[in-house]
Amino acid sequence: MKRFYAMHVYVVLLLSFLATSVGFANEKGRPPRDGHDEFFGAPSFVFQTYQFPGENQSKTKLEVKVGLVNDVIQFVKLSEDKYRASYELTLDIVDKEKSHIDGAVINREIFAGNYQETNSRHKLNRESMAFLLTPGDYELHLDILDLDTRKHLERVEKITVENYDAKTPNLSSLVFLHPNPDADGLEQNLAKVYMQGNEDIFVRFVLSGFTSSDSIHMKYTLKDWDNKPITTWQEEVLAERGVLVVTRSLSEHIHTTGQLSLNIECNQNDKKAYGHDEFIVRVLPNLAKNNDAPKLANIGFGPLKSLMNSGEFKHFMAMDSLHKNEYLDEFWKKRDPSPDTEANELKIEFEQRVNFANEQFSVISKQKPGWSSDRGKIYIRFGRPDMVRNQTNKIDEPPLEIWFYRNSGSRFVFRDKKGDGDFELIHRE
C-alpha cells in the first residue's frame, strides 16, 4: 500500500506539471521542448569590458559590451503579431576624482513576433560602445531605463585601464567566440558560456609591442575554478610590426565541463606578457569527434529508479530482456493519462526530462550521466524551474545555482564544490 501511494503521489506530481505546461500537446500528442535548451546556464544580463591597443599610442581602446535577454524588459502588445520593448542605456565613465571623462546614450526598440518570444532567454540583445582612454583608474556607471515601466537596471564597475605602450610587450583582453549560426564566421560569445555539443570554442586576442625580428613563444594553460592546471600546450608565433591579431580554437584541448580559466603567457627574448579570463563549458565541444574525451557510461535503465522503489527496481533488473520489455509496456500502460490516444504523455515527458538532464547536467570527467546528478534528479522529479539564478562570475568561489518553483514555493541550491561541473544539492526548502 505504501509503495502504491508513493507511486501515485509521483505520478500526480508529473501529471500536474504536464497539465500546467504551456502548449502541452500538438496534433501528434507530443509536448514541445518549451525552450528548455535556452533556460539553463546562460545569464539574462551581461556587462563586459575589453581593452586593446589604441590607434593613438598614448591611449587605450576600451570596448564595453552589454547584453540582456527579452525576458528582462517589458514588451507592449501592438498587434497580434507585433510586440515592442524600448529602453534607454546610459553609460558614464568617471575618473578617481569623480570627473566625467566620457560616456554614451543609446535608445533602443526591440520587436517580437509573438508572446513566447517576449519571454525568451535564448538570445542576448547586444549593445557595444568603444572609447579611447588614458591609462588609469575609472568607474563605469551603467543605467538601463525601461521606457515603459520606468524601472532602472543599474551597475557600477571599477576598472584599471592598462597601458599598451608600443615599446612594451602586451596582450589584450581575451575575447571568447563561437560560430555564428546565422552567417559564416565567428561571433563573440558575450556570456562566455558554451552549452551546445556542436559548438566549437574559440579565443581571440591582440599582441602588441613585440619586435618583428624574433618569434613569440606562446604557452596556454587551462585551469579549473580552483586554479589547478588541467592541460597546457605551446606554439611559436611569427611576430609582426605593430599589432598581431591571433584567433585560436580551444575545442581540442577541452575535455572537462565546468568553470574554466584560460591563461596565456607570451615570451620573446625574456620579455613577457600575460592574459587571463574565465569561461564556462556546460557541454563538451564536438564530443562525438573527440576520441580523447571520456565517454559517458551506458544510460540503461538507471533513470527508472526515479519511478520505482528499491525493491521494485531490483526485481525489474533481475528480469531478462524479454520480460523487462513486457514489464515496461505494462508499467507505462497503467500510467497513461490519456489511454484513448496513441501517445503516452507521461512517458514522453519523463523521457524528455531524462534526455535534457543528460544533455545539460552530465559530468563527463566523472563518467556521470546527467540523470544521476543532483540537478538531474531534481529536474526529472519537478521539471523545469520557474527561475534559475546563477553565481558563476567569480573564479575564486565555487559556482552556485539556485532553482525556484513558484507554485510549490520550493527552492533548491546547488554548488559546484570541486569546479568540475557537478553541482551538488546543498540546501532545499
C-alpha positions in Angstrom: 0.0 0.0 0.0 2.8 2.4 0.8 4.5 1.6 -2.5 1.3 2.3 -4.4 0.8 5.6 -2.5 4.4 6.8 -3.2 4.0 6.0 -6.9 0.6 7.7 -7.0 2.0 10.8 -5.5 4.8 10.9 -8.0 2.5 10.3 -11.0 0.2 13.1 -9.8 3.2 15.4 -9.4 4.3 14.8 -13.0 0.7 15.0 -14.4 0.3 18.3 -12.5 3.3 19.6 -14.3 2.0 18.4 -17.7 -1.3 20.0 -17.1 0.1 23.4 -16.4 2.7 23.4 -19.3 2.1 26.0 -22.0 1.1 24.4 -25.3 1.5 21.0 -23.8 0.3 18.8 -26.8 0.3 19.2 -30.5 -1.7 17.1 -33.0 0.6 14.2 -32.6 0.3 14.3 -28.8 3.9 15.1 -28.2 4.7 18.0 -25.9 7.2 20.6 -27.2 10.6 21.3 -25.5 9.3 24.7 -24.4 12.7 26.4 -24.7 14.5 24.0 -22.3 17.7 24.4 -24.1 17.8 28.2 -23.6 16.9 28.2 -19.9 20.0 26.9 -18.0 23.5 28.2 -17.9 23.4 31.5 -19.7 22.9 34.7 -17.8 20.0 37.0 -18.5 22.2 40.1 -18.2 25.9 40.7 -19.2 28.1 43.7 -18.6 31.7 43.1 -20.0 34.7 45.3 -20.7 37.6 44.7 -23.0 40.9 46.5 -23.6 43.0 46.7 -26.7 45.8 48.9 -28.1 44.5 52.2 -29.4 45.4 53.9 -32.6 46.8 56.7 -30.5 49.7 55.1 -28.7 49.1 57.2 -25.6 45.6 55.9 -25.2 43.9 52.5 -24.8 40.8 51.3 -26.6 38.1 50.3 -24.1 35.2 48.3 -25.5 32.1 48.0 -23.4 29.6 45.2 -24.2 26.1 45.0 -22.7 23.6 42.2 -23.3 20.2 41.5 -21.9 17.5 38.9 -22.9 13.9 39.7 -23.8 12.7 38.4 -20.5 14.4 41.2 -18.6 12.5 44.0 -20.3 8.8 44.8 -20.6 7.1 44.3 -24.0 3.9 46.1 -25.1 1.5 44.4 -27.5 1.0 46.5 -30.6 -0.9 43.8 -32.6 -1.5 40.1 -32.7 2.0 39.5 -34.2 3.9 42.5 -33.1 5.3 43.4 -29.6 7.7 46.2 -28.8 10.0 46.9 -25.9 12.1 50.1 -25.5 14.9 51.2 -23.2 17.5 53.9 -22.8 21.0 52.9 -21.9 23.3 55.4 -20.4 27.0 54.8 -19.7 29.1 57.4 -17.8 32.9 57.0 -17.3 34.4 58.9 -14.4 37.9 59.1 -13.1 39.0 58.6 -9.5 38.2 62.3 -8.8 34.6 61.6 -10.0 35.1 63.9 -13.0 33.1 62.8 -16.1 35.5 61.6 -18.8 33.3 60.1 -21.5 30.1 58.2 -22.0 27.3 57.2 -24.3 23.5 57.2 -24.5 21.7 54.6 -26.6 18.0 54.4 -27.2 16.7 51.1 -28.5 13.5 49.5 -29.6 13.2 45.7 -29.8 10.4 43.9 -31.6 9.0 40.4 -31.1 6.6 38.4 -33.3 4.7 36.6 -30.6 4.2 36.4 -26.8 6.6 33.5 -26.3 9.4 35.5 -28.0 8.9 38.3 -25.5 9.9 35.9 -22.7 12.8 34.3 -24.5 16.2 33.9 -22.8 17.7 32.4 -25.9 19.3 35.5 -27.4 21.1 38.5 -25.9 20.2 41.9 -27.2 23.6 43.5 -27.6 24.9 47.0 -27.2 28.6 47.8 -28.0 30.5 51.0 -27.2 34.1 52.0 -27.7 36.2 54.7 -26.1 39.8 55.9 -26.1 41.1 56.5 -22.6 44.3 57.4 -20.9 45.6 54.6 -18.8 44.4 54.9 -15.2 41.6 54.0 -12.7 38.0 54.6 -13.7 34.4 53.8 -12.7 31.8 52.8 -15.2 28.2 53.8 -14.3 25.6 51.9 -16.3 21.9 52.7 -16.2 19.3 50.9 -18.3 15.9 52.5 -18.1 12.9 50.5 -19.3 10.9 53.2 -21.0 7.5 51.5 -20.4 7.8 50.5 -16.7 10.3 53.3 -15.9 12.3 50.8 -13.9 16.1 51.0 -13.8 18.8 48.4 -14.0 22.0 49.9 -12.6 25.6 48.7 -12.4 28.8 50.3 -11.3 32.2 48.7 -12.2 35.7 49.8 -11.3 38.3 49.2 -13.9 42.0 49.9 -14.4 42.8 50.9 -18.0 46.1 49.3 -18.9 49.0 51.0 -20.8 49.5 49.5 -24.2 52.8 51.2 -24.9 54.2 50.2 -28.3 57.6 49.7 -26.8 56.4 47.2 -24.2 55.1 43.7 -25.0 51.4 43.5 -24.2 48.5 41.1 -24.6 45.0 42.4 -24.9 41.8 41.2 -23.2 40.7 37.7 -24.3 37.6 37.5 -26.4 35.7 34.2 -26.5 34.0 33.3 -29.7 31.7 30.7 -31.3 30.4 30.1 -34.8 27.7 32.5 -35.9 24.5 30.3 -36.5 23.1 32.9 -38.9 26.2 33.6 -41.0 29.6 32.3 -41.9 32.4 33.2 -39.5 32.6 33.7 -35.7 30.8 36.0 -33.3 31.6 36.9 -29.7 30.2 34.7 -27.0 29.3 37.6 -24.8 28.1 35.4 -21.9 31.2 33.2 -22.1 29.0 30.2 -21.6 29.1 27.2 -24.0 26.1 24.9 -23.9 25.9 23.1 -27.2 27.9 20.0 -28.0 28.3 21.0 -31.7 29.6 24.5 -30.7 33.3 25.0 -31.1 35.1 27.3 -28.7 37.5 30.0 -29.9 39.5 32.7 -28.3 40.9 35.9 -30.0 43.4 38.4 -28.6 45.8 41.1 -29.8 49.6 41.1 -29.3 51.4 44.4 -29.4 54.9 45.8 -28.5 56.8 42.8 -29.8 59.7 43.1 -32.2 59.4 41.6 -35.7 62.9 40.1 -35.6 62.1 37.1 -33.4 59.2 34.7 -33.0 57.0 34.8 -29.9 56.7 31.7 -27.7 53.1 31.1 -26.6 52.1 29.0 -23.6 48.4 28.2 -23.0 47.2 26.8 -19.7 43.6 25.7 -18.9 42.7 25.7 -15.2 39.7 24.8 -13.1 37.9 27.1 -10.8 40.3 26.3 -8.0 43.2 27.5 -10.2 44.5 23.9 -10.7 46.0 23.3 -14.1 44.1 20.9 -16.4 46.2 21.0 -19.5 48.9 23.1 -21.3 50.1 23.4 -24.8 52.6 25.7 -26.7 53.3 27.2 -30.1 55.6 29.7 -31.8 54.0 32.7 -33.4 55.8 34.8 -36.0 55.8 38.4 -34.7 54.8 41.4 -36.9 55.4 45.1 -36.7 52.6 46.9 -34.9 49.7 44.7 -33.7 49.0 41.0 -34.3 45.5 39.6 -34.1 45.5 35.9 -33.0 42.5 33.6 -33.2 42.7 30.0 -31.9 40.4 27.1 -31.4 40.2 25.7 -27.9 37.9 22.8 -28.6 40.5 20.0 -28.9 42.1 21.0 -25.6 38.8 20.9 -23.5 38.0 17.5 -22.1 36.0 18.5 -19.0 33.0 20.6 -18.2 32.6 23.3 -15.6 34.0 26.7 -14.9 37.4 27.1 -16.6 40.1 29.7 -16.9 42.5 30.3 -19.8 45.9 31.7 -19.0 48.2 32.8 -21.9 51.9 33.6 -21.5 53.9 35.3 -24.3 57.7 35.3 -24.2 60.1 36.9 -26.6 63.7 37.2 -25.6 62.7 37.2 -21.9 60.2 39.9 -22.4 56.8 38.6 -21.3 53.1 39.4 -21.5 50.2 37.7 -19.8 46.5 37.3 -20.4 43.7 35.6 -18.4 40.0 35.2 -18.4 37.2 32.7 -17.3 34.5 30.9 -19.2 32.0 28.1 -18.6 31.6 24.9 -20.5 28.3 23.1 -20.0 28.6 20.5 -22.8 31.9 19.4 -24.3 32.5 20.7 -27.8 32.3 18.2 -30.7 32.2 15.3 -28.2 31.4 12.8 -30.9 34.5 13.7 -32.9 36.8 13.9 -29.9 38.3 10.4 -29.4 40.3 11.5 -26.4 37.3 12.7 -24.5 35.9 10.3 -21.9 32.6 8.7 -22.8 29.5 8.5 -20.6 28.6 5.1 -19.3 25.6 3.5 -21.0 22.4 5.0 -19.5 20.5 1.8 -19.5 17.5 1.6 -17.1 19.0 3.7 -14.4 16.6 6.6 -14.7 13.7 4.3 -13.8 15.0 4.5 -10.2 13.1 7.8 -10.0 9.8 5.9 -10.6 10.4 2.6 -8.8 11.2 1.9 -5.2 14.4 -0.1 -4.5 12.7 -3.5 -4.2 10.7 -3.0 -7.4 13.8 -1.8 -9.3 15.9 -4.7 -8.1 13.2 -7.1 -9.2 13.0 -5.4 -12.6 16.7 -5.6 -13.1 16.8 -9.3 -12.4 14.5 -10.0 -15.4 15.8 -11.0 -18.8 15.4 -8.6 -21.7 12.1 -10.0 -23.0 10.4 -9.8 -19.6 11.8 -6.3 -19.0 10.2 -5.1 -22.2 6.9 -6.7 -21.3 7.1 -5.3 -17.8 7.8 -1.7 -19.1 4.9 -1.9 -21.6 2.5 -2.7 -18.8 4.2 -0.2 -16.4 3.6 2.7 -18.7 0.2 1.5 -19.9 -1.1 1.7 -16.3 0.2 5.2 -16.0 -1.1 6.6 -19.3 -3.1 9.8 -18.5 -5.0 9.5 -21.9 -5.2 5.8 -22.8 -7.5 6.6 -25.8 -4.7 8.4 -27.6 -1.7 6.8 -29.2 0.8 8.9 -27.2 1.6 8.3 -23.5 2.2 11.9 -22.3 3.6 10.8 -19.0 6.2 8.6 -20.6 7.1 11.2 -23.2 7.5 13.8 -20.5 9.7 11.5 -18.4 11.9 10.6 -21.4 12.3 14.3 -22.3 13.3 15.2 -18.8 15.9 12.4 -18.8 17.2 13.4 -22.2 17.5 17.0 -21.1 19.2 16.1 -17.8 21.8 14.1 -19.8 22.4 16.9 -22.3 22.8 19.7 -19.7 23.9 18.1 -16.4 26.2 15.3 -17.3 29.7 15.4 -15.8 31.9 13.8 -18.5 35.1 13.9 -16.4 33.4 11.7 -13.8 31.7 9.4 -16.2 28.5 10.6 -14.6 25.3 10.8 -16.6 23.1 13.8 -16.0 20.1 11.8 -14.7 22.2 10.6 -11.7 23.4 14.1 -10.8 21.7 16.1 -8.1 20.4 18.7 -10.6 19.3 15.9 -12.9 17.3 14.1 -10.2 15.5 17.3 -9.2 14.8 18.2 -12.8 13.4 14.8 -13.6 11.2 14.9 -10.5 10.0 18.5 -10.5 10.5 19.6 -14.1 11.8 22.9 -15.3 12.2 25.5 -12.6 10.4 28.9 -13.0 13.7 30.7 -12.4 17.4 29.9 -12.2 19.8 32.3 -10.5 23.5 31.8 -11.3 26.5 32.9 -9.4 29.3 31.9 -11.7 31.2 35.1 -12.3 33.8 34.7 -9.6 36.7 32.4 -10.3 37.8 32.2 -6.7 34.4 31.0 -5.4 32.7 27.7 -6.3 29.8 28.4 -8.7 26.3 28.5 -7.2 23.0 27.8 -8.8 19.5 28.4 -7.3 16.3 26.9 -8.7 12.9 28.4 -7.8 9.5 26.8 -8.2 6.7 29.3 -7.7 3.7 27.0 -7.4 5.2 24.9 -4.7 7.3 27.6 -3.2 10.3 25.3 -3.4 13.9 26.4 -3.7 16.9 24.2 -4.4 20.5 25.4 -4.0 23.3 23.7 -5.8 27.1 24.3 -5.6 29.9 23.1 -7.8 32.2 22.4 -4.9 35.0 20.9 -6.9 34.7 23.0 -10.0 34.1 20.0 -12.3 30.6 20.9 -13.3 29.0 18.5 -10.8 26.6 20.8 -8.9 25.7 19.2 -5.6 22.4 19.9 -3.7 23.4 21.8 -0.6 20.1 23.2 0.5 16.3 22.9 -0.2 13.3 24.5 1.3 
